[in-house]
Amino acid sequence: MQSISLEAVIAITKRSKRTWWRRMAEQQVQRLAKDAAGRTTVLFDDIVQDLCIRLDDEAKALLFLADAGHADAQNEVGQLFLAAEKPEAAVYWLHAAAEQGYADAMQLLGGCYAAGKGVPKNVNLSLMWIAKAAAGGHVVALSQVAGLLSSNKPLAH
């Protein structure tokens, strides 16, 4: 019996918090004990039919690690959702990993903001995340920053 946080469920199903609380109240979804972080959890098997992508056993294992807070797994799950063209779910996981200082997630999240994938397009947030990734030594982000600096375009005030 695997549990998953309500926040993760909202991200990977594209259903609202209100919908999930209603389903718990109607006992369509089993609410479990809060996790160590104090988050509401539900039974994973109860939400499978609502997932926005199909997950194999390996992807499920990564999802549970990501939900437990492992930055590398969060980054991998974010990439999985990007590849499946579900950028809103991807941004949730990439942001979680980026907040923990995971440079690859920072660079990918910056790209999402630059392209408006899963989030409103925001050049400032794009530059911030890519610069943070570059500061962490991410090779692609370093190249992106170098390209920006060599373009001789003035930065917006």
Helices and strands as residue ranges (DSSP letters): E 3-5, H 6-13, H 17-25, E 31-32, E 41-43, G 44-46, G 48-50, H 57-67, H 71-83, H 87-99, H 103-115, H 123-135, H 139-150
